[in-house]
Amino acid sequence: MKAFVTTIGERTTQLCINQLCKFGFEIFVLDLEEPWIDKYKRFIAMASEDCIKIDADIIVNKNVGLMGCDIKDGEYAIAHSYYDLYQNDLSTGGPIFYTKKAIDIIKQNFDKLSMARPETSAMRLPEMRGHVGRRNVCIGTHGIGQDNETIKKGYT
């Protein structure tokens, strides 16, 4: 399966890539310095089949291999749980498993995506409502070893 890794220069980018390779993913790195909306649209334009999108500050564990194995009828995308060091708790969000159906819907609705929160707005498109699943299996850890500058870039 393809994994699209989005990075803004996180210290863990290579570690994220190495872990995904270890679990058999074909990796595509989106590392251009560009607005998040452009990076997200580039990911969607490049994707043509079921895949995952993951930020480089998430270090996956063996559970990443479960992504897409338990998709239910009517699910187009699935958000997964991860341990978030910033919140010191489990959180749900990325990595996200996208089906081809989700990708096609989002491609047809580029003009409706929020500049500030394109992925969130994609999941809230009318065609996606009721079709986004959630899994409570912890896929990895978010926020390991990030410097203040990277954290600031990621949240602005």
ROLOKE-671659 format. One record per residue (C-alpha): x, y, z; residue in one letter. Coordinates in pm, whole numbers, plus 50000, padded with zeros to 5 digits. Example, Ala and Ser with C-alpha at 12.3 -4.5 7.8 and 13.67 -1.06 7.14 Angstrom:
2
512304955050780A513674989450714S
This chain:
156
500005000050000M501155035649936K501895059350224A502085096650162F504275113250425V503765150550472T506615169350632T507545204750724I511045194350828G510255174151138E513275157751299R511475124451278T510815124550903T513375097350825Q512335076751126L508685078751012C509725067550662I511905039250797N509075025751014Q506595026750725L509105008350502C509624982450776K505894975150763F505844972150383G504555005750263F505585022349937E506585057650042I505915091249876F507335121250061V505685155150025L508405178050158D508105210249959L507805241550167E504305252350069E500945261350224P499165231550380W496265234250132I498705230549841D500445200750003K497105183950073Y495825189849720K499105176149581R498655144849790F495095140149663I496185146449302A498955120249334M496765093949501A494885070449271S494085040649493E493585031249859D496425046650062C497355063750386I498355099750454K500565104950757I502425134450904D506165129150957A505915135651330D503945103451383I506095072851444I504025042151362V504015008851542N503104974051414K499384982551422N499835003851110V499614970950920G495954968851020L495035000450827M492504992250560G492164955750666C488904961250852D487104986150629I483324983450660K480754987950386D480115024750331G483415036950480E485435059350251Y488085070650499A489195059250843I490815080651113A493075062451358H494195067251716S497705077051818Y499395086752142Y499885124552138D502805136752349L501555172752336Y498235162852495Q499685133952699N496735112852588D495305092152306L493905112452019S492085103951698T493085117751361G496045108451146G497245086651003P494175084750781I493315056050550F491755068650226Y489835046649985T489835054349614K486205065749659K487295092049916A490085104149689I487705107549394D485165126949601I487825150749731I489295156049381K485835166449261Q485505191349549N488905208749560F487155242549542D485255235149866K488305227850083L489245251650364S492565269550317M493405265150686A492025229950745R491815211850409P491835176350547E489225183950810T487015201250555S487465171950313A486145148050578M483165171250629R482135173150262L478455163550220P479485133350011E481775121450292M479335126250583R478505093050741G481335075950552H484325084150776V485155056551022G487255057451338R489445031051493R490595030351853N493675009351780V496775030151861C498825032851540I501815051851682G503155081751872T502875118451774H505335145851865G508535127551955I511635149951957G510135180251784Q511775213951835D509785245051919N510235259751569E508765228851398T505895227851648I505185264551579K505285259251198K502895230151228G500305249451428Y500265282251236T
